[in-house]
Amino acid sequence: MGKELNSKLYGAADNLRSKMDASEYKNYLLGLIFYKYLSDKLLLEVVEQAGESIEDYPTQTEQTELYKSLLEDEDTRDDLIETLEDILNYVIAPEYLFNVLTAQAKANTFQLNDLKKAFANLSNTYDQFIGLFDDVDLSSRKLGNDEQQQNITITEVLKKLDDIDVLGHEGDVIGDAYEFLIGQFASEAGKKAGEFYTPAEVSVMMARIAAIGQEDKKLFSVYDPTMGSGSLMLHIRDYINHPDNVKYHGQELNTTTFNLAKMNLILHGVDKEDMNLRNGDTLNKDWPTNEPYTFDSVVMNPPYSAKWSADATFLDDARFNRYGKLAPKSKADFAFLLHGFYHLKDTGTMAIVLPHGVLFRGAAEGVIRKKLLEDGSIDAVIGMPANLFFGTSIPTTVIILKKNKTTRDVLFIDASREFEKGKNQNKLSNENIDKIVETYKERKNIDKYSHVATFDEIKENDYNLNIPRYVDTFEEEEPVDMEKVGQELKEIREEKKKLNSELESMIRSLTYSKEDEAWIKGALEVFSDDK
């Protein structure tokens, strides 16, 4: 299913690739896939509400005709609209359905203005869609010099996207499409993708750990202050027993990516009252400040070693004022960590991905790290394999933090050597993830893999958390058998002597002209020197 989605996205991108930068056409494709999802989902709900079987209305053309007939009937119209808005939180008129617009595209009667109206209707009628389609600029001259050319471009894209089964796609269709597009086309654009997408298997590992001991909570809250596409938050519900009772709180600086996260949550069936999302700068101004502002789980994959203001006034900020120093201007890693930790409940668990430098760098970062260790806040340090993340090949570490620990020991796991090698990126297998999670649960020492370090050990290491100080992965080399090596050298010399002798005999037996005499003589001298 993944390969099929990717090939269709690649085909649709063909119509945009020559016209604009990859970071721009990504937004068109994701916006249109999202709109297709809303449209296709509505049609299935119409069949359901009509009390009909999908077997009797297998095609979208038949589903659309059913929808029209129900809307034309005064007895069913109002009830149907009210029910759809109650269940889906939106309604799309039949003439603006994705399949209807696509049918027009195939018949070359599609009008760009209808798609513009479709987007405007959703954005103007329902709060959750405000701004979501802003990045799909259907009037952009990049689509064509005039409306006719723009119309032709979008017509071709609609035709290519039409047969993507967005409802039947196993997994996270927006997340999968997003990952494919930034991975496939960023190099094409001649620059790195600015987004940081957390690979699904890393998200799964973090979510599983963050849920441990909290699985039975009737109400569960998750917070991601650097939420990207929102996928990291969404994995939590797979590992708790009341997945429909999760409240999602997230913040994202990049407006385009913020809109993507909103799409992703809507697409995963999250009700608007269960999402509290903000487009803003996580570090410069604390959020959320109103209740609730602490959460059962905090999960984060912030931009690595980003710059921030590190203004002295932040020393009075409740997020940072307990630690004596601020994260340096050139490396905001600890600022992100402390922000997330501040918003963690006393009973909660936090998981954050950061570069290894946070484990051992000195100066202000050393002061902050020491305070966290003295408080017993750092629960585990997990070393991840290199080249897991798109856009950076560096190895990363996942740090687990807690507020309710009774000891100050730290579990170190070196998972850096256990992965599946991929063509462009490495991956964690299910077995790799299981081993990390089970080792975390059991908190035990495994030779060359994990070690529970006491606070005294860490103190002796001057609060340096570099994983090799605690997990020895050194492999003893096999002792060299010198007698065997000597014997092999002797055999090689004998073989060489034999081959030289055969080659010399062959050259002596050659018939050669006067002009080749000097070359033959020189070759034979080589053999005489070698004896």
C-alpha positions, 0 to 999 in steps of 0.5 A, a space after each residue: 500500500 505504501 509503494 502504491 501511494 508513493 508512486 501515485 504521489 510521484 506521478 501527481 508531482 510530475 505536473 508541478 515539478 517543473 513549475 515550483 520548488 519541492 517545498 511548495 508543491 508538497 503543500 498542494 499535494 497534501 492539501 488536495 489529499 486531505 480534501 479528498 479524504 474529507 470528501 470520501 469520508 463524507 460519502 461513506 457516512 451518507 451511505 451509513 446514515 441512509 441505512 444502506 449497504 456499501 455493497 449496494 452503492 459501491 462506486 462514488 458516483 452512486 454514493 453521490 447520487 444517493 447523497 443528492 437524492 437525500 438532499 432534494 427530499 425535504 423530509 431527509 435534508 435537514 436531518 442529514 445535514 445536522 447528523 453529518 455536522 454532528 458526526 464529522 463536524 463538516 458538510 460538503 455540498 455535492 457539487 464540490 465533492 472531490 470525485 465530482 470535481 475529478 470527473 469534470 477534470 477527466 471530461 475537461 470541464 473542470 473549473 478552478 473556481 469551483 475548487 476555490 469555492 470548495 476550500 472557501 466554504 469549509 474555511 468560512 463555515 467551520 473553525 477547524 478549517 480556518 487557514 488550512 488551505 492557505 498554502 494551496 494557492 490556486 491563483 499562483 502564477 507558478 501554476 500557469 501564467 493565466 487562469 486557463 493554464 492554472 486550470 490545466 495544471 490542477 486538472 492533471 493533478 486531480 486526475 492523478 490523485 483520484 485513484 488514491 484510496 485514502 480511506 483504505 490506506 493502512 497507517 497514516 496517509 498524511 504522515 506517510 505522504 508527508 514523509 515520502 514527499 520531503 524525502 523524495 523531493 528535497 534533494 530535487 529542490 537542491 536543499 535540505 527539507 526544513 522539516 523534522 519528521 519523526 520516523 514512525 518506528 521512533 515515534 512508536 518506541 517513544 509512545 510505548 515508553 511514555 504510556 508505561 504505567 499510565 495505560 488505564 487512565 480514563 482521561 489522558 493528555 499528551 503535549 508536543 511543543 514542537 509538534 511538526 506533522 503531529 504524528 508523534 502525539 498521535 501514536 500515544 493512543 495506540 498504547 493506552 486503554 481509552 484511546 478515544 479519551 485523549 486530549 492533544 495539546 501541540 504547538 508549531 512555529 512553521 504555519 504550513 507545518 501547523 496546518 499539516 498537523 491540524 489536517 493530520 489530527 482531523 484525518 485521524 478522527 480527533 474531535 475539535 474539542 479534543 485538540 488544543 493547537 497553537 501556531 507560535 514560538 515555543 521558547 519565546 513565550 510560554 504556552 499553555 499558561 491556562 489550565 491544563 498546563 501540565 500533561 500525562 505525557 510530553 513527547 518532543 523532537 525539536 530542531 537540533 541545536 537551534 538558535 534562540 534569544 537566551 535573553 537574561 529575562 528568561 532566568 525569571 521564567 518559571 520554566 528555566 529559573 530552577 536551573 541556574 543557567 540558560 541554554 546557550 544562544 547557539 544551542 537551544 536543546 536544553 531550553 526545549 527540554 526544560 520547557 517540555 519538562 515544566 509542562 509534565 505532570 508529577 505522575 507523567 513521563 516525557 520522551 525527547 529526541 536530542 543530539 548527543 552533545 547534550 549528554 556531555 557538553 560543559 559550561 551552561 549545559 553542564 550546570 543544567 544537566 547537573 541540576 537535573 541529575 541531582 533532582 533525579 529527573 533523568 530516568 533513562 538515556 537511550 542511544 539511537 542508531 545514526 541516519 534514522 532521521 531524514 535531513 540529518 545522519 547524526 546519531 541521536 539520543 532519546 532522553 526519558 524524564 520523570 518528576 516522581 522518581 524515588 532514586 537518582 539512578 539513570 538507565 543507559 541503553 546503547 541501541 546504536 548498533 541494532 537496526 535494519 540498514 536501508 537504502 537511504 535511511 536506517 530503520 528500527 525493526 519491531 524486534 529492535 523496538 521491543 528490546 529497547 522497551 523491555 529493557 527500559 521496563 525491566 531496568 536491568 544490566 545487559 552486557 554491551 547493551 544497557 547499564 543502570 548507573 547509580 548517582 555516585 557513578 554519574 557524580 564520579 564521571 563529573 555528570 557526563 552522560 556520554 553513553 560509552 562511559 556506562 555501556 562498554 561495547 568494546 569487542 575483544 579482537 581475536 588473538 593473531 595466530 602468528 605461526 599460521 600467518 607465517 605458514 600462509 606467507 610461505 605458501 604465498 611466496 612458493 605460489 608466486 615463485 611457481 607462477 613467475 617460473 611459468 611466466 618466464 618459460 612462456 616469454 622465452 618461448 615467444 617468437 618476436 621481431 627485432 623491435 620487440 627484442 629490448 622489451 623481451 630482454 627487460 622482462 626476463 631481467 625482472 625475473 632474474 632479479 626476483 630469484 
